[in-house]
Amino acid sequence: MPRPTLVVSAVCFRDTEGRILTVRKRGTSKFMLPGGKLETDESPADAAVREIREEIGVELAVADLTLLGEWTTDAANEPDTSVTGTVYTARLTAEPVASAEIDEVRWVVPGDPDLAPLLRERVMPALGLA
């Protein structure tokens, strides 16, 4: 029986020190890129813009996004589940504030032990930070 797969969109923001903005959702331990599941008939880019507004209170437009890639890996917080993530980069235009289901916002560097597999195994290498 195939594993369930979550389909998500996320945005990677980097600061001038090369750190990556991450969030930790309520009731979880892994830090991941801000973003989330697509709604019915929603494009990955539209989902990314909506999720960024909901999770960290930052307004973006689809035109602000640059596609970094799409990868499938293990889900961070759901056992025996995969996640397929479309990941974009964008410039952070405001101070992020934890909202909705987000408990914590944290800037991280490669090697942080609390990172979700998609960020650790796919995004960081794509950014040359492996």
C-alpha positions as a printed NumPy array, in Angstrom:
array([[ 0.   ,  0.   ,  0.   ],
       [ 1.523,  3.367, -0.992],
       [ 2.313,  5.921,  1.674],
       [ 0.048,  8.973,  1.881],
       [ 1.6  , 12.111,  0.388],
       [ 0.974, 15.665,  1.544],
       [ 1.258, 18.351, -1.163],
       [ 2.595, 21.656,  0.14 ],
       [ 4.089, 24.959, -0.956],
       [ 6.715, 26.845,  1.021],
       [ 8.887, 29.941,  0.803],
       [12.558, 30.168,  1.686],
       [13.65 , 33.534,  3.083],
       [17.355, 34.17 ,  3.769],
       [18.896, 37.002,  5.753],
       [22.158, 38.852,  5.113],
       [23.997, 36.32 ,  7.298],
       [22.785, 33.416,  5.144],
       [20.388, 32.069,  7.74 ],
       [16.999, 30.626,  6.707],
       [13.688, 31.62 ,  8.266],
       [11.826, 28.631,  9.709],
       [ 8.667, 28.012, 11.686],
       [ 7.606, 25.379, 14.184],
       [ 3.945, 24.467, 14.117],
       [ 1.968, 24.001, 17.318],
       [ 2.492, 20.56 , 18.851],
       [ 5.547, 19.685, 16.741],
       [ 9.32 , 19.676, 17.262],
       [10.731, 20.14 , 13.743],
       [11.428, 23.521, 12.16 ],
       [10.39 , 23.927,  8.535],
       [ 9.944, 26.602,  5.929],
       [ 6.795, 28.676,  6.288],
       [ 4.079, 27.312,  4.032],
       [ 1.443, 24.632,  3.951],
       [-1.064, 22.487,  2.138],
       [-2.752, 23.589, -1.064],
       [-6.486, 24.207, -1.009],
       [-8.771, 22.781, -3.699],
       [-8.004, 24.299, -7.138],
       [-5.172, 26.423, -5.685],
       [-1.844, 26.706, -7.521],
       [ 1.391, 26.112, -5.575],
       [ 2.316, 29.802, -5.926],
       [-1.092, 31.005, -4.711],
       [-0.877, 28.603, -1.763],
       [ 2.581, 29.917, -0.877],
       [ 1.378, 33.534, -0.863],
       [-1.682, 32.656,  1.256],
       [ 0.271, 30.525,  3.729],
       [ 2.967, 33.188,  4.237],
       [ 0.274, 35.759,  5.041],
       [-1.49 , 33.357,  7.437],
       [ 1.569, 31.926,  9.197],
       [ 3.969, 34.863,  9.549],
       [ 1.9  , 37.915,  8.56 ],
       [ 4.009, 38.857,  5.53 ],
       [ 2.273, 40.045,  2.355],
       [ 3.705, 38.712, -0.914],
       [ 2.468, 38.575, -4.491],
       [ 2.971, 35.625, -6.834],
       [ 5.338, 37.874, -8.83 ],
       [ 7.6  , 38.081, -5.733],
       [ 8.266, 34.319, -5.835],
       [11.116, 32.547, -7.621],
       [10.823, 28.786, -8.007],
       [13.645, 26.928, -6.256],
       [12.375, 23.395, -6.901],
       [ 9.932, 20.605, -6.153],
       [10.922, 17.597, -4.093],
       [ 9.421, 14.589, -2.341],
       [10.759, 13.351,  0.98 ],
       [ 9.569, 12.104,  4.369],
       [ 7.055, 14.324,  6.148],
       [ 8.436, 15.988,  9.265],
       [ 5.602, 15.383, 11.683],
       [ 3.417, 12.639, 10.173],
       [ 4.798,  9.098, 10.465],
       [ 4.781,  6.891,  7.36 ],
       [ 3.854,  9.886,  5.2  ],
       [ 5.656, 11.62 ,  2.344],
       [ 5.568, 15.288,  1.48 ],
       [ 5.884, 16.79 , -1.988],
       [ 6.896, 20.4  , -1.621],
       [ 7.095, 23.176, -4.182],
       [ 9.596, 25.642, -2.731],
       [10.07 , 29.249, -3.717],
       [12.503, 31.929, -2.652],
       [11.479, 35.506, -1.959],
       [12.752, 38.64 , -0.283],
       [11.389, 39.181,  3.209],
       [ 9.459, 42.464,  3.143],
       [ 8.37 , 42.708,  6.801],
       [ 9.202, 41.35 , 10.237],
       [ 7.735, 37.817, 10.526],
       [ 5.323, 37.223, 13.398],
       [ 4.133, 33.768, 14.459],
       [ 0.405, 33.531, 13.651],
       [-2.276, 30.874, 13.091],
       [-0.866, 27.438, 14.016],
       [ 2.737, 28.686, 14.315],
       [ 4.267, 28.543, 17.801],
       [ 7.778, 29.753, 16.955],
       [ 9.726, 31.571, 14.246],
       [13.483, 30.935, 14.163],
       [16.414, 31.725, 11.866],
       [18.528, 28.592, 11.315],
       [21.809, 27.555,  9.728],
       [22.784, 24.254,  8.058],
       [23.365, 21.508, 10.585],
       [20.598, 22.548, 12.971],
       [19.387, 19.199, 14.37 ],
       [15.695, 20.166, 14.502],
       [15.061, 20.667, 10.768],
       [12.356, 18.992,  8.712],
       [13.64 , 16.511,  6.099],
       [12.516, 18.632,  3.119],
       [14.556, 21.589,  4.353],
       [17.58 , 19.568,  5.483],
       [17.776, 17.055,  2.613],
       [16.535, 19.03 , -0.395],
       [16.323, 22.805,  0.094],
       [19.668, 23.379,  1.777],
       [21.6  , 21.403, -0.865],
       [19.73 , 23.285, -3.623],
       [20.935, 26.526, -2.013],
       [24.517, 25.204, -1.855],
       [24.33 , 24.849,  1.927],
       [24.653, 21.058,  2.26 ]])
